[in-house]
Amino acid sequence: MYQTILKFWFEELEPSQWWRKDDQLDHLIKTRFSEIHQQAGRCELFEWRSTAPGRLAEIIILDQFSRNMY
């Protein structure tokens, strides 16, 4: 599942999208990833921490997606 996060962040988006305000992108992230964001907030993705890519995906969800969603 964490592969979905990494694919979205690194393949579907351009790096310039990571840092600028974009209401459409914010809506897309909220619509597409709000459930997994809630799971991460409840520490339900703890097993992802066993690999470096999984850890990175959890960081993206909790840090970057939070910025876009809220």
N, C-alpha and C positions, 0 to 999 in steps of 0.2 A: 504493500500500500504506500509506503514512503516513496517509492519510485514515481508515483503519480505526482507527488508534491515537487520532487526534483525536476521531473520532466516539464511541468507547468512553469516553474520558476526559471529554469535555465534554457529551455527550448522554445516555449510558447511566448515568453516575454523577451523583450529587448532589455539590456541592462539599463538603458535610460528610463524605462518604466518603473524601475525599482524605487526611484527617488523623487518622482514628481507627483503632484496631486492630480488624480484622474478619476472623476466620479464614476465613469463607466467601468474602469478596472476595479475600483473599490466595490462596486455592485457585483461584478463578476466573481470576485474573490469571496465576498460574503455569501452569495448564492451557492457557489460551487463548494466552498470549504468550511462553512460555518459549523457543520456537524463535527467534522474532524478537529476543528479548532476547540470545540467544547470537550471532545474526548482528550485532547492534549492537556487542556486546563485541569481535567480531573485525573491526570497522570495515568490514563488508560493506554497510552502509547509507550509505556516504560520499556517494553521489549525492544523498541526501535533503538534504544541506547546501546545495544550490543554491537552495533556496527557504526563506522564513521558516517556513511551516507544516511543512515537512519537518524543519527544525532543531528546532522545538518538539516534534515527535513523537519525534525521537531523544532529546531531553532527558527527555521523559516516560518513555521506555523505560529509559534508563540510570539515571535518578535515582529517579523515583517507583515504577516497576515493581520496581526492585531492592529498594526498601524493603518492598514488599508480598511479594515472592517470598522474601526472605531475612531 
